[in-house]
Amino acid sequence: VFTKGGRGFCNFLCPVGAMLNLMHRVGSYFSFTLRMNIDDNKCIACGKCTALCPMRAIKINENKAKINIDNCNCCGVCEHNCPAKAIKYGRKRT
C-alpha cells in the first residue's frame, strides 16, 4: 500500500507530504496556481517522462501522457527530459 504510486508514505504518514498533496489538490481547481502541464498536441507518448518521474505521477493513457496532480511534486525532471518539449511548468492551460 505504501509503495504503490510512489508516494504512499508521503501522502499518508509524512506531515509535509500530506500538506503538499492537499495544497496541490486544492490548487488544481484554480487557474492561477503553478503546476506541470502537458500539451496534448505536442506529446508523442514516448514514455520517457513516465520512466523518469521519481514520484510515478505520470501515466500514458490513450497515447498521451497524463499527470496525477496528487503525486506530482513539480521537480521538473519530466520537463527537462521531454524530447517533444510538451511538458512545461506554469499556469493551468485551458
Biopython code that builds the backbone (N, CA, C, O; Angstrom):
import numpy as np
from Bio.PDB.StructureBuilder import StructureBuilder

atoms = [
    (1, "VAL", "N", (0.828, -1.189, 0.000)),
    (1, "VAL", "CA", (0.000, 0.000, 0.000)),
    (1, "VAL", "C", (0.875, 1.256, 0.000)),
    (1, "VAL", "O", (0.572, 2.217, -0.707)),
    (2, "PHE", "N", (1.957, 1.258, 0.787)),
    (2, "PHE", "CA", (2.752, 2.473, 0.903)),
    (2, "PHE", "C", (3.754, 2.661, -0.227)),
    (2, "PHE", "O", (4.331, 3.742, -0.345)),
    (3, "THR", "N", (3.981, 1.661, -1.055)),
    (3, "THR", "CA", (4.891, 1.848, -2.180)),
    (3, "THR", "C", (4.152, 2.003, -3.498)),
    (3, "THR", "O", (4.740, 2.479, -4.469)),
    (4, "LYS", "N", (2.909, 1.627, -3.565)),
    (4, "LYS", "CA", (2.152, 1.740, -4.809)),
    (4, "LYS", "C", (1.914, 3.217, -5.127)),
    (4, "LYS", "O", (1.409, 3.967, -4.292)),
    (5, "GLY", "N", (2.278, 3.619, -6.328)),
    (5, "GLY", "CA", (2.087, 5.002, -6.736)),
    (5, "GLY", "C", (3.250, 5.908, -6.379)),
    (5, "GLY", "O", (3.269, 7.066, -6.795)),
    (6, "GLY", "N", (4.216, 5.418, -5.626)),
    (6, "GLY", "CA", (5.416, 6.169, -5.366)),
    (6, "GLY", "C", (5.404, 7.075, -4.154)),
    (6, "GLY", "O", (6.475, 7.451, -3.676)),
    (7, "ARG", "N", (4.241, 7.447, -3.633)),
    (7, "ARG", "CA", (4.227, 8.400, -2.528)),
    (7, "ARG", "C", (3.293, 7.979, -1.405)),
    (7, "ARG", "O", (2.730, 8.839, -0.729)),
    (8, "GLY", "N", (3.115, 6.709, -1.190)),
    (8, "GLY", "CA", (2.234, 6.248, -0.128)),
    (8, "GLY", "C", (2.639, 6.784, 1.228)),
    (8, "GLY", "O", (1.796, 7.272, 1.981)),
    (9, "PHE", "N", (3.923, 6.700, 1.551)),
    (9, "PHE", "CA", (4.399, 7.210, 2.832)),
    (9, "PHE", "C", (4.167, 8.720, 2.926)),
    (9, "PHE", "O", (3.668, 9.221, 3.933)),
    (10, "CYS", "N", (4.540, 9.439, 1.855)),
    (10, "CYS", "CA", (4.395, 10.904, 1.860)),
    (10, "CYS", "C", (2.928, 11.323, 1.971)),
    (10, "CYS", "O", (2.602, 12.251, 2.712)),
    (11, "ASN", "N", (2.059, 10.655, 1.251)),
    (11, "ASN", "CA", (0.654, 11.045, 1.222)),
    (11, "ASN", "C", (-0.080, 10.752, 2.521)),
    (11, "ASN", "O", (-1.021, 11.465, 2.871)),
    (12, "PHE", "N", (0.335, 9.713, 3.242)),
    (12, "PHE", "CA", (-0.442, 9.285, 4.402)),
    (12, "PHE", "C", (0.232, 9.497, 5.753)),
    (12, "PHE", "O", (-0.460, 9.743, 6.740)),
    (13, "LEU", "N", (1.551, 9.410, 5.829)),
    (13, "LEU", "CA", (2.216, 9.465, 7.129)),
    (13, "LEU", "C", (3.054, 10.723, 7.361)),
    (13, "LEU", "O", (3.101, 11.237, 8.478)),
    (14, "CYS", "N", (3.695, 11.208, 6.343)),
    (14, "CYS", "CA", (4.570, 12.376, 6.493)),
    (14, "CYS", "C", (3.744, 13.659, 6.483)),
    (14, "CYS", "O", (3.010, 13.893, 5.523)),
    (15, "PRO", "N", (3.836, 14.498, 7.514)),
    (15, "PRO", "CA", (3.020, 15.718, 7.544)),
    (15, "PRO", "C", (3.350, 16.687, 6.409)),
    (15, "PRO", "O", (2.450, 17.348, 5.890)),
    (16, "VAL", "N", (4.604, 16.783, 6.017)),
    (16, "VAL", "CA", (4.984, 17.679, 4.924)),
    (16, "VAL", "C", (4.402, 17.178, 3.603)),
    (16, "VAL", "O", (3.838, 17.960, 2.838)),
    (17, "GLY", "N", (4.535, 15.892, 3.335)),
    (17, "GLY", "CA", (3.992, 15.311, 2.105)),
    (17, "GLY", "C", (2.482, 15.399, 2.059)),
    (17, "GLY", "O", (1.905, 15.665, 1.005)),
    (18, "ALA", "N", (1.840, 15.181, 3.187)),
    (18, "ALA", "CA", (0.378, 15.267, 3.232)),
    (18, "ALA", "C", (-0.097, 16.686, 2.953)),
    (18, "ALA", "O", (-1.082, 16.875, 2.239)),
    (19, "MET", "N", (0.587, 17.689, 3.505)),
    (19, "MET", "CA", (0.215, 19.087, 3.247)),
    (19, "MET", "C", (0.482, 19.468, 1.792)),
    (19, "MET", "O", (-0.306, 20.194, 1.185)),
    (20, "LEU", "N", (1.592, 18.980, 1.232)),
    (20, "LEU", "CA", (1.896, 19.240, -0.174)),
    (20, "LEU", "C", (0.817, 18.647, -1.066)),
    (20, "LEU", "O", (0.363, 19.286, -2.015)),
    (21, "ASN", "N", (0.410, 17.423, -0.757)),
    (21, "ASN", "CA", (-0.652, 16.758, -1.503)),
    (21, "ASN", "C", (-1.945, 17.562, -1.424)),
    (21, "ASN", "O", (-2.612, 17.761, -2.439)),
    (22, "LEU", "N", (-2.301, 18.019, -0.242)),
    (22, "LEU", "CA", (-3.516, 18.807, -0.051)),
    (22, "LEU", "C", (-3.448, 20.127, -0.817)),
    (22, "LEU", "O", (-4.421, 20.523, -1.459)),
    (23, "MET", "N", (-2.308, 20.806, -0.750)),
    (23, "MET", "CA", (-2.161, 22.082, -1.468)),
    (23, "MET", "C", (-2.254, 21.883, -2.975)),
    (23, "MET", "O", (-2.866, 22.700, -3.664)),
    (24, "HIS", "N", (-1.662, 20.819, -3.500)),
    (24, "HIS", "CA", (-1.739, 20.554, -4.933)),
    (24, "HIS", "C", (-3.180, 20.253, -5.353)),
    (24, "HIS", "O", (-3.630, 20.712, -6.403)),
    (25, "ARG", "N", (-3.902, 19.482, -4.533)),
    (25, "ARG", "CA", (-5.284, 19.128, -4.857)),
    (25, "ARG", "C", (-6.162, 20.378, -4.854)),
    (25, "ARG", "O", (-6.931, 20.592, -5.791)),
    (26, "VAL", "N", (-6.058, 21.198, -3.824)),
    (26, "VAL", "CA", (-6.862, 22.424, -3.748)),
    (26, "VAL", "C", (-6.453, 23.389, -4.862)),
    (26, "VAL", "O", (-7.307, 23.995, -5.508)),
    (27, "GLY", "N", (-5.164, 23.527, -5.079)),
    (27, "GLY", "CA", (-4.672, 24.427, -6.115)),
    (27, "GLY", "C", (-5.052, 24.013, -7.516)),
    (27, "GLY", "O", (-5.083, 24.852, -8.416)),
    (28, "SER", "N", (-5.345, 22.732, -7.727)),
    (28, "SER", "CA", (-5.692, 22.267, -9.072)),
    (28, "SER", "C", (-7.027, 22.828, -9.556)),
    (28, "SER", "O", (-7.331, 22.753, -10.747)),
    (29, "TYR", "N", (-7.814, 23.378, -8.663)),
    (29, "TYR", "CA", (-9.103, 23.956, -9.049)),
    (29, "TYR", "C", (-8.995, 25.416, -9.475)),
    (29, "TYR", "O", (-9.967, 25.990, -9.965)),
    (30, "PHE", "N", (-7.828, 26.018, -9.292)),
    (30, "PHE", "CA", (-7.637, 27.427, -9.638)),
    (30, "PHE", "C", (-6.691, 27.569, -10.821)),
    (30, "PHE", "O", (-5.687, 26.861, -10.902)),
    (31, "SER", "N", (-6.999, 28.466, -11.728)),
    (31, "SER", "CA", (-6.171, 28.625, -12.924)),
    (31, "SER", "C", (-4.893, 29.417, -12.669)),
    (31, "SER", "O", (-3.986, 29.380, -13.500)),
    (32, "PHE", "N", (-4.791, 30.133, -11.548)),
    (32, "PHE", "CA", (-3.619, 30.966, -11.297)),
    (32, "PHE", "C", (-2.473, 30.230, -10.604)),
    (32, "PHE", "O", (-1.385, 30.790, -10.465)),
    (33, "THR", "N", (-2.693, 28.995, -10.169)),
    (33, "THR", "CA", (-1.634, 28.251, -9.494)),
    (33, "THR", "C", (-0.682, 27.634, -10.509)),
    (33, "THR", "O", (-1.070, 27.345, -11.641)),
    (34, "LEU", "N", (0.551, 27.436, -10.101)),
    (34, "LEU", "CA", (1.573, 26.867, -10.969)),
    (34, "LEU", "C", (1.588, 25.357, -10.824)),
    (34, "LEU", "O", (1.385, 24.824, -9.733)),
    (35, "ARG", "N", (1.831, 24.672, -11.932)),
    (35, "ARG", "CA", (1.847, 23.210, -11.955)),
    (35, "ARG", "C", (2.555, 22.735, -13.214)),
    (35, "ARG", "O", (2.891, 23.538, -14.084)),
    (36, "MET", "N", (2.777, 21.447, -13.307)),
    (36, "MET", "CA", (3.317, 20.859, -14.524)),
    (36, "MET", "C", (2.137, 20.639, -15.482)),
    (36, "MET", "O", (1.101, 20.103, -15.089)),
    (37, "ASN", "N", (2.306, 21.057, -16.733)),
    (37, "ASN", "CA", (1.257, 20.923, -17.743)),
    (37, "ASN", "C", (1.799, 20.164, -18.947)),
    (37, "ASN", "O", (2.951, 20.344, -19.343)),
    (38, "ILE", "N", (0.963, 19.323, -19.519)),
    (38, "ILE", "CA", (1.340, 18.589, -20.727)),
    (38, "ILE", "C", (0.485, 19.078, -21.878)),
    (38, "ILE", "O", (-0.743, 19.083, -21.795)),
    (39, "ASP", "N", (1.141, 19.490, -22.951)),
    (39, "ASP", "CA", (0.456, 19.919, -24.163)),
    (39, "ASP", "C", (0.133, 18.664, -24.982)),
    (39, "ASP", "O", (1.027, 18.046, -25.561)),
    (40, "ASP", "N", (-1.145, 18.298, -25.024)),
    (40, "ASP", "CA", (-1.557, 17.078, -25.738)),
    (40, "ASP", "C", (-1.215, 17.131, -27.221)),
    (40, "ASP", "O", (-1.013, 16.087, -27.842)),
    (41, "ASN", "N", (-1.147, 18.308, -27.790)),
    (41, "ASN", "CA", (-0.825, 18.434, -29.209)),
    (41, "ASN", "C", (0.641, 18.145, -29.504)),
    (41, "ASN", "O", (0.982, 17.759, -30.622)),
    (42, "LYS", "N", (1.514, 18.328, -28.510)),
    (42, "LYS", "CA", (2.943, 18.078, -28.695)),
    (42, "LYS", "C", (3.375, 16.704, -28.205)),
    (42, "LYS", "O", (4.379, 16.168, -28.676)),
    (43, "CYS", "N", (2.628, 16.127, -27.263)),
    (43, "CYS", "CA", (3.007, 14.853, -26.656)),
    (43, "CYS", "C", (3.041, 13.743, -27.693)),
    (43, "CYS", "O", (2.086, 13.555, -28.447)),
    (44, "ILE", "N", (4.157, 13.005, -27.725)),
    (44, "ILE", "CA", (4.305, 11.899, -28.663)),
    (44, "ILE", "C", (4.197, 10.542, -27.962)),
    (44, "ILE", "O", (4.417, 9.502, -28.583)),
    (45, "ALA", "N", (3.863, 10.553, -26.685)),
    (45, "ALA", "CA", (3.665, 9.337, -25.881)),
    (45, "ALA", "C", (4.867, 8.404, -25.930)),
    (45, "ALA", "O", (4.716, 7.188, -26.043)),
    (46, "CYS", "N", (6.061, 8.981, -25.844)),
    (46, "CYS", "CA", (7.274, 8.172, -25.888)),
    (46, "CYS", "C", (7.505, 7.410, -24.588)),
    (46, "CYS", "O", (8.183, 6.382, -24.585)),
    (47, "GLY", "N", (6.943, 7.907, -23.480)),
    (47, "GLY", "CA", (7.071, 7.239, -22.194)),
    (47, "GLY", "C", (8.307, 7.618, -21.403)),
    (47, "GLY", "O", (8.527, 7.083, -20.316)),
    (48, "LYS", "N", (9.121, 8.529, -21.922)),
    (48, "LYS", "CA", (10.335, 8.921, -21.214)),
    (48, "LYS", "C", (9.996, 9.603, -19.888)),
    (48, "LYS", "O", (10.658, 9.360, -18.880)),
    (49, "CYS", "N", (8.979, 10.448, -19.886)),
    (49, "CYS", "CA", (8.570, 11.126, -18.651)),
    (49, "CYS", "C", (8.071, 10.122, -17.620)),
    (49, "CYS", "O", (8.345, 10.259, -16.428)),
    (50, "THR", "N", (7.348, 9.130, -18.075)),
    (50, "THR", "CA", (6.822, 8.089, -17.188)),
    (50, "THR", "C", (7.961, 7.321, -16.527)),
    (50, "THR", "O", (7.919, 7.034, -15.330)),
    (51, "ALA", "N", (8.966, 6.994, -17.308)),
    (51, "ALA", "CA", (10.090, 6.223, -16.793)),
    (51, "ALA", "C", (10.957, 7.031, -15.833)),
    (51, "ALA", "O", (11.515, 6.469, -14.891)),
    (52, "LEU", "N", (11.080, 8.333, -16.051)),
    (52, "LEU", "CA", (11.978, 9.157, -15.254)),
    (52, "LEU", "C", (11.335, 9.821, -14.041)),
    (52, "LEU", "O", (12.051, 10.281, -13.151)),
    (53, "CYS", "N", (10.028, 9.883, -13.981)),
    (53, "CYS", "CA", (9.349, 10.583, -12.887)),
    (53, "CYS", "C", (9.635, 9.884, -11.552)),
    (53, "CYS", "O", (9.251, 8.729, -11.369)),
    (54, "PRO", "N", (10.311, 10.580, -10.611)),
    (54, "PRO", "CA", (10.627, 9.935, -9.332)),
    (54, "PRO", "C", (9.399, 9.692, -8.464)),
    (54, "PRO", "O", (9.453, 8.868, -7.551)),
    (55, "MET", "N", (8.308, 10.378, -8.720)),
    (55, "MET", "CA", (7.086, 10.229, -7.936)),
    (55, "MET", "C", (6.074, 9.296, -8.594)),
    (55, "MET", "O", (5.006, 9.044, -8.038)),
    (56, "ARG", "N", (6.408, 8.784, -9.777)),
    (56, "ARG", "CA", (5.493, 7.924, -10.553)),
    (56, "ARG", "C", (4.146, 8.609, -10.753)),
    (56, "ARG", "O", (3.094, 7.979, -10.638)),
    (57, "ALA", "N", (4.189, 9.904, -11.053)),
    (57, "ALA", "CA", (2.972, 10.707, -11.187)),
    (57, "ALA", "C", (2.468, 10.782, -12.618)),
    (57, "ALA", "O", (1.398, 11.343, -12.856)),
    (58, "ILE", "N", (3.206, 10.233, -13.583)),
    (58, "ILE", "CA", (2.815, 10.341, -14.991)),
    (58, "ILE", "C", (2.506, 8.958, -15.546)),
    (58, "ILE", "O", (3.264, 8.007, -15.355)),
    (59, "LYS", "N", (1.392, 8.871, -16.227)),
    (59, "LYS", "CA", (0.975, 7.635, -16.898)),
    (59, "LYS", "C", (0.616, 7.966, -18.346)),
    (59, "LYS", "O", (0.236, 9.094, -18.661)),
    (60, "ILE", "N", (0.740, 6.982, -19.208)),
    (60, "ILE", "CA", (0.334, 7.142, -20.603)),
    (60, "ILE", "C", (-1.065, 6.557, -20.746)),
    (60, "ILE", "O", (-1.276, 5.367, -20.508)),
    (61, "ASN", "N", (-2.022, 7.399, -21.136)),
    (61, "ASN", "CA", (-3.406, 6.982, -21.383)),
    (61, "ASN", "C", (-3.826, 7.486, -22.752)),
    (61, "ASN", "O", (-3.663, 8.665, -23.067)),
    (62, "GLU", "N", (-4.365, 6.594, -23.557)),
    (62, "GLU", "CA", (-4.850, 6.939, -24.894)),
    (62, "GLU", "C", (-3.792, 7.682, -25.701)),
    (62, "GLU", "O", (-4.085, 8.688, -26.346)),
    (63, "ASN", "N", (-2.551, 7.175, -25.660)),
    (63, "ASN", "CA", (-1.415, 7.730, -26.399)),
    (63, "ASN", "C", (-1.069, 9.162, -26.024)),
    (63, "ASN", "O", (-0.531, 9.900, -26.849)),
    (64, "LYS", "N", (-1.366, 9.565, -24.805)),
    (64, "LYS", "CA", (-0.977, 10.878, -24.285)),
    (64, "LYS", "C", (-0.563, 10.719, -22.833)),
    (64, "LYS", "O", (-1.145, 9.923, -22.097)),
    (65, "ALA", "N", (0.435, 11.471, -22.426)),
    (65, "ALA", "CA", (0.873, 11.448, -21.033)),
    (65, "ALA", "C", (-0.093, 12.270, -20.188)),
    (65, "ALA", "O", (-0.557, 13.331, -20.606)),
    (66, "LYS", "N", (-0.386, 11.768, -19.001)),
    (66, "LYS", "CA", (-1.271, 12.452, -18.053)),
    (66, "LYS", "C", (-0.570, 12.508, -16.701)),
    (66, "LYS", "O", (0.028, 11.526, -16.262)),
    (67, "ILE", "N", (-0.648, 13.668, -16.042)),
    (67, "ILE", "CA", (-0.016, 13.852, -14.734)),
    (67, "ILE", "C", (-1.065, 13.744, -13.634)),
    (67, "ILE", "O", (-2.119, 14.376, -13.700)),
    (68, "ASN", "N", (-0.763, 12.942, -12.631)),
    (68, "ASN", "CA", (-1.602, 12.855, -11.435)),
    (68, "ASN", "C", (-1.136, 13.964, -10.490)),
    (68, "ASN", "O", (-0.080, 13.846, -9.869)),
    (69, "ILE", "N", (-1.907, 15.019, -10.382)),
    (69, "ILE", "CA", (-1.519, 16.201, -9.606)),
    (69, "ILE", "C", (-1.313, 15.874, -8.131)),
    (69, "ILE", "O", (-0.565, 16.576, -7.451)),
    (70, "ASP", "N", (-1.955, 14.832, -7.624)),
    (70, "ASP", "CA", (-1.792, 14.457, -6.218)),
    (70, "ASP", "C", (-0.385, 13.953, -5.927)),
    (70, "ASP", "O", (0.128, 14.157, -4.827)),
    (71, "ASN", "N", (0.238, 13.303, -6.891)),
    (71, "ASN", "CA", (1.563, 12.732, -6.667)),
    (71, "ASN", "C", (2.701, 13.610, -7.160)),
    (71, "ASN", "O", (3.833, 13.448, -6.706)),
    (72, "CYS", "N", (2.436, 14.527, -8.070)),
    (72, "CYS", "CA", (3.486, 15.362, -8.660)),
    (72, "CYS", "C", (4.001, 16.377, -7.640)),
    (72, "CYS", "O", (3.217, 17.055, -6.975)),
    (73, "ASN", "N", (5.331, 16.475, -7.523)),
    (73, "ASN", "CA", (5.909, 17.489, -6.645)),
    (73, "ASN", "C", (6.619, 18.580, -7.445)),
    (73, "ASN", "O", (7.403, 19.348, -6.888)),
    (74, "CYS", "N", (6.349, 18.649, -8.736)),
    (74, "CYS", "CA", (6.860, 19.705, -9.629)),
    (74, "CYS", "C", (8.384, 19.796, -9.615)),
    (74, "CYS", "O", (8.938, 20.895, -9.576)),
    (75, "CYS", "N", (9.060, 18.659, -9.645)),
    (75, "CYS", "CA", (10.522, 18.648, -9.611)),
    (75, "CYS", "C", (11.135, 19.065, -10.944)),
    (75, "CYS", "O", (12.267, 19.548, -10.976)),
    (76, "GLY", "N", (10.408, 18.887, -12.041)),
    (76, "GLY", "CA", (10.886, 19.321, -13.351)),
    (76, "GLY", "C", (11.660, 18.285, -14.138)),
    (76, "GLY", "O", (12.106, 18.573, -15.248)),
    (77, "VAL", "N", (11.835, 17.090, -13.603)),
    (77, "VAL", "CA", (12.571, 16.045, -14.316)),
    (77, "VAL", "C", (11.887, 15.739, -15.652)),
    (77, "VAL", "O", (12.556, 15.585, -16.674)),
    (78, "CYS", "N", (10.573, 15.653, -15.641)),
    (78, "CYS", "CA", (9.839, 15.352, -16.873)),
    (78, "CYS", "C", (10.000, 16.471, -17.894)),
    (78, "CYS", "O", (10.192, 16.210, -19.082)),
    (79, "GLU", "N", (9.924, 17.702, -17.439)),
    (79, "GLU", "CA", (10.036, 18.854, -18.341)),
    (79, "GLU", "C", (11.403, 18.888, -19.024)),
    (79, "GLU", "O", (11.490, 19.115, -20.231)),
    (80, "HIS", "N", (12.449, 18.668, -18.270)),
    (80, "HIS", "CA", (13.800, 18.766, -18.812)),
    (80, "HIS", "C", (14.184, 17.595, -19.701)),
    (80, "HIS", "O", (15.135, 17.701, -20.475)),
    (81, "ASN", "N", (13.468, 16.482, -19.608)),
    (81, "ASN", "CA", (13.802, 15.298, -20.390)),
    (81, "ASN", "C", (12.810, 14.983, -21.495)),
    (81, "ASN", "O", (12.987, 13.991, -22.202)),
    (82, "CYS", "N", (11.776, 15.788, -21.669)),
    (82, "CYS", "CA", (10.777, 15.531, -22.706)),
    (82, "CYS", "C", (11.360, 15.875, -24.082)),
    (82, "CYS", "O", (11.698, 17.033, -24.330)),
    (83, "PRO", "N", (11.482, 14.892, -24.976)),
    (83, "PRO", "CA", (12.062, 15.167, -26.288)),
    (83, "PRO", "C", (11.183, 16.064, -27.164)),
    (83, "PRO", "O", (11.691, 16.738, -28.059)),
    (84, "ALA", "N", (9.882, 16.078, -26.917)),
    (84, "ALA", "CA", (8.960, 16.887, -27.716)),
    (84, "ALA", "C", (8.696, 18.252, -27.088)),
    (84, "ALA", "O", (7.960, 19.063, -27.650)),
    (85, "LYS", "N", (9.297, 18.510, -25.921)),
    (85, "LYS", "CA", (9.075, 19.773, -25.183)),
    (85, "LYS", "C", (7.584, 20.012, -24.941)),
    (85, "LYS", "O", (7.101, 21.138, -25.059)),
    (86, "ALA", "N", (6.860, 18.940, -24.601)),
    (86, "ALA", "CA", (5.418, 19.013, -24.386)),
    (86, "ALA", "C", (5.062, 19.345, -22.947)),
    (86, "ALA", "O", (3.910, 19.673, -22.664)),
    (87, "ILE", "N", (6.013, 19.269, -22.038)),
    (87, "ILE", "CA", (5.741, 19.494, -20.622)),
    (87, "ILE", "C", (6.368, 20.820, -20.199)),
    (87, "ILE", "O", (7.549, 21.071, -20.436)),
    (88, "LYS", "N", (5.559, 21.655, -19.575)),
    (88, "LYS", "CA", (6.010, 22.968, -19.104)),
    (88, "LYS", "C", (5.478, 23.213, -17.696)),
    (88, "LYS", "O", (4.401, 22.743, -17.330)),
    (89, "TYR", "N", (6.247, 23.951, -16.927)),
    (89, "TYR", "CA", (5.821, 24.386, -15.595)),
    (89, "TYR", "C", (5.205, 25.766, -15.741)),
    (89, "TYR", "O", (5.829, 26.674, -16.291)),
    (90, "GLY", "N", (3.987, 25.927, -15.251)),
    (90, "GLY", "CA", (3.335, 27.235, -15.346)),
    (90, "GLY", "C", (1.882, 27.156, -14.935)),
    (90, "GLY", "O", (1.458, 26.222, -14.254)),
    (91, "ARG", "N", (1.127, 28.158, -15.363)),
    (91, "ARG", "CA", (-0.291, 28.213, -15.029)),
    (91, "ARG", "C", (-1.071, 27.174, -15.823)),
    (91, "ARG", "O", (-0.635, 26.707, -16.875)),
    (92, "LYS", "N", (-2.231, 26.830, -15.289)),
    (92, "LYS", "CA", (-3.104, 25.839, -15.922)),
    (92, "LYS", "C", (-3.524, 26.298, -17.314)),
    (92, "LYS", "O", (-3.919, 27.446, -17.519)),
    (93, "ARG", "N", (-3.430, 25.385, -18.251)),
    (93, "ARG", "CA", (-3.849, 25.682, -19.613)),
    (93, "ARG", "C", (-5.315, 25.357, -19.764)),
    (93, "ARG", "O", (-5.787, 24.347, -19.242)),
    (94, "THR", "N", (-6.039, 26.199, -20.472)),
    (94, "THR", "CA", (-7.467, 25.948, -20.670)),
    (94, "THR", "C", (-7.746, 25.554, -22.094)),
    (94, "THR", "O", (-8.897, 25.302, -22.450)),
]
sb = StructureBuilder()
sb.init_structure("model")
sb.init_model(0)
sb.init_chain("A")
sb.init_seg("    ")
for serial, (resi, resn, name, xyz) in enumerate(atoms, 1):
    if name == "N":
        sb.init_residue(resn, " ", resi, " ")
    sb.init_atom(name, np.array(xyz, "f"), 0.0, 1.0, " ", f" {name:<3s}", serial, name[0])
structure = sb.get_structure()
